[in-house]
Amino acid sequence: PVQACGLLRRGRCCAAGTAAMRVVTEEALVALTKSPLRDLETVVLDQNRVETLTDAFKSCPNLVTLSLRKNRLTNGLGALSMCSELWHLDLSGNSLTSLEGLQNLVALGTLNLTENLLAPAELHWLQDVEVMHLSLKGNPAVERECAPYRPNVLCRLPNIWILDGWFADAGERALAAELEWTPPDAAGGRGFKWGAGEWSAEAPSYIGELAMRFLSVLKEQPTRADLIDDFRLRHICGAYDEDALRHNTAATRQIYGQRPPRSPRVHLKVLKRLDVRVRVDLLVILAAALKYEVPEQVVSEALTVLLAAELGTDVAEEVTRLPPFVKAAVCFELRGQFTGDVQEGKLRYHQDLTELVEAVPAIVARSPREAAAD
């Protein structure tokens, strides 16, 4: 069904409409959301046959999440350059051939560009944008001309933390660094670059709150390659859980239109309070699920048996549904907790568990199918 909805920043209800629109104008947004555009925090315009974006989004200074899935966009993303608070942008399922305009965004938590018509050269518009999670699969030219896919994408966009749902670890980044790529001359960038070890004391005035917090995290990122993975994985759990809470809270406010599914929470604090043997079993199940791509139904049954008695079936189901990069971060946290307990002498009678944990990879970064393809 065609739908459009807006969620209000101050906790009031959201309005939704079902009329398709070719051009997103300020008048159309007001008509759909029935609210002042400056109050909008989330706008969903999926499957509305949208072809053109306008300066209407300049009137949405507090916009955090924008979803334009399955429309008819081909370019014109510069209309989003003034959305300083924008943090989640979903442009999947369009016909995009250009990313020009996105270079004016300093940072994004998630950027979904799957199933478009992008060429590899278009990635240069993102080379100075700090993107935590980029989804890019389903662009035929990119997949065809950037073989092997992941190293070549990371070579062009080395600041990416997560690519297509899988954490980019030090090994992948090192492989990407060995590749050569010369970006086009006319990048149209901002003239400065944010990243590990490169920090400007004078932040541009248009940086939003979430982007600024992310840049502050990057300021603390170590420069040693072997420490970057630890730093990022520790941050991922908290950042994901915060976004999931924000998404679920927004979903409860929506009273018209199709309500989006709830995002699973991490429950890391609860998981780390479990008995040591349960924690190790959980670590093994999650690591095996990632490494061997175990079907979700099998993982769900195993986690239900393991966790339901103490934490309930809802927690077991949410842990099952966590995306791969979050499961990898949970594994990292559980493994680190076990190692710390061993070093403090708390587990001197659990040698069998020590051998089991040591057999689990420190980081499960990507699917075996992706690894085989590369």
PyMOL commands that set and color helices and strands:
alter all, ss='L'
color gray80, all
select helices_A, chain A and resi 26-33+37-39+55-59+77-80+102-104+120-126+140-145+149-156+170-177+209-219+225-253+268-271+276-292+296-311+313-321+324-343+351-358+368-373
alter helices_A, ss='H'
color red, helices_A
select strands_A, chain A and resi 4-8+15-17+23-24+40-44+52-53+65-67+88-90+107-112+130-135+162-163+166-167
alter strands_A, ss='S'
color yellow, strands_A
deselect
rebuild
show_as cartoon
